[in-house]
Amino acid sequence: MEVMEDYLYTKEHEWIRIDDNIATVGISEYAQSALGDITFVELPEAGLEVEQFEQFASVESVKAASDIYCPMSGTVIEVNEDLESSPELINRNCYEKGWMVKIEISNLEDKANLMTASEYQKFLESLE
Amino acid sequence: MLSETALKQTPLYHEHVRLAAKIVPFGGWDMPLQYEGILAEYTATRRDVAVFDTSHMGEFLIEGNVQDSGLDRLVTQRLSDLAVGACRYGVLLKEDGGVLDDLIVYRLADAKWMVVVNGATMEKDAVHFQHGLTSKGKFQNISAQTGKLDIQGPKSRERLATFIKGFEKLVFYTFTICDVLGEQAIVSRTGYTGELGYEIYFPWGRTTELWKKILSLGVKPAGLGSRDVLRLEMGYSLYGHELDDNISPLEAGLDKFIDWEKDFIGKSALLKEKKDGLQRRLIAFASSNRRSPRSGHKIFSADGKNIGIVTSGTFSPALEKGIGLGLVSVGQIGKDEKFYVGDGKNNLEVVLTPRPFYKQGTFRN
């Protein structure tokens, strides 16, 4: 399973990429593969304030629905509108074109509760 | 005492593993959910052709006259006028009218029948048949010797015709016995997808050979995931969802598979149910966006009353909407009236939709 080096991860298989105080959030290769063909993505409205690990989006695949939790506290500033008509972008390219939400981070210390790429890799191995 | 019950495997289990299928438990069997992906396998079936391993299903042979054997009393469909070489769908009922299984009866000869049942219910069904047949009905359970492949899709006939002869003129719900890789096999024009397709009953030990032959023709392997989407788009019932021993066939809308002119187990319960009026009925519905109903969701009327339960739900690639089937209390939903499904929060708006959801199926072509 592909894991991106400079991203951080949650146990629920979300990823977050931090650029200064702005972060981009999506789901990992493991998550998209487990879900299978994604058919619907429900995203929050810009302006929504979220707490770390609060549910703020959901994805549906042909066979199941799954909640998405925000990896860090912050305010939603942008969502990936391409996912509305092309939810399969998450299957095709979950770490780049399949990004879901951008947030303005309110508490950088939340990082301490996330896994680095190598920690996440070990976590994935423990699931096998 | 606790015991580990191992899941049963079809003759193709190692082929599924080799093709990197996602294997899931299904009715006591290890079955492939998907190989490449549900949508790719769905699309292959609707537009081209795909092959499904359905060797988990059960097959019984019954020898004897339709009435004297007791067979006619065991199933709801009319058998007396079924031609040799034809088959018919129906259900197996308990005395109280609950559904033990749904099944297809094949007339192999004037007094020889094959009954095809679900994998999960096969053993229970075998007991029910043996109990219900008379001394004039000879019963044989051939499930363990019988593999089964479903080749489904508009191109199924031309692909199979490259190595099987004599089945090409079959019409829907008929079958023939013809040479398949040197075996006398039943090739049946039936299926669960809504497309032109065939089911081949084949010796268990040689099913892998047949599978490989079919794959070598460029037929895509397809799993239970796409099979479920395909059958739901057709509005077909799945035992354990739309049918079980607490659901009557009348509630499930299977009236046309019941022969009221004959006697059968469960008939008096169904007649009483008809007289008293149905409490529930199976409905089909679709959402207006890409969100999907899910099995187990509650169904709510426009005014928020819990009126039933979703029995199956999925995303429909053909409609690009969520679709579902569910059981509701009668008289709660008006035509064109919106209602809701969900777990209570963030419910999904749906509207009654006639079955089949998918109307371009090639199954009668």
Chai-1 contact restraints between the chains, C-beta under 6 A:
chainA,res_idxA,chainB,res_idxB,connection_type,confidence,min_distance_angstrom,max_distance_angstrom,comment,restraint_id
A,G36,B,I38,contact,1.0,0.0,6.0,A-B,restraint_1
A,D37,B,G37,contact,1.0,0.0,6.0,A-B,restraint_2
A,D37,B,I38,contact,1.0,0.0,6.0,A-B,restraint_3
A,D37,B,L39,contact,1.0,0.0,6.0,A-B,restraint_4
A,T39,B,R290,contact,1.0,0.0,6.0,A-B,restraint_5
A,T39,B,F315,contact,1.0,0.0,6.0,A-B,restraint_6
A,F40,B,R290,contact,1.0,0.0,6.0,A-B,restraint_7
A,F40,B,R291,contact,1.0,0.0,6.0,A-B,restraint_8
A,E60,B,S292,contact,1.0,0.0,6.0,A-B,restraint_9
A,V62,B,I38,contact,1.0,0.0,6.0,A-B,restraint_10
A,V62,B,F315,contact,1.0,0.0,6.0,A-B,restraint_11
A,K63,B,G225,contact,1.0,0.0,6.0,A-B,restraint_12
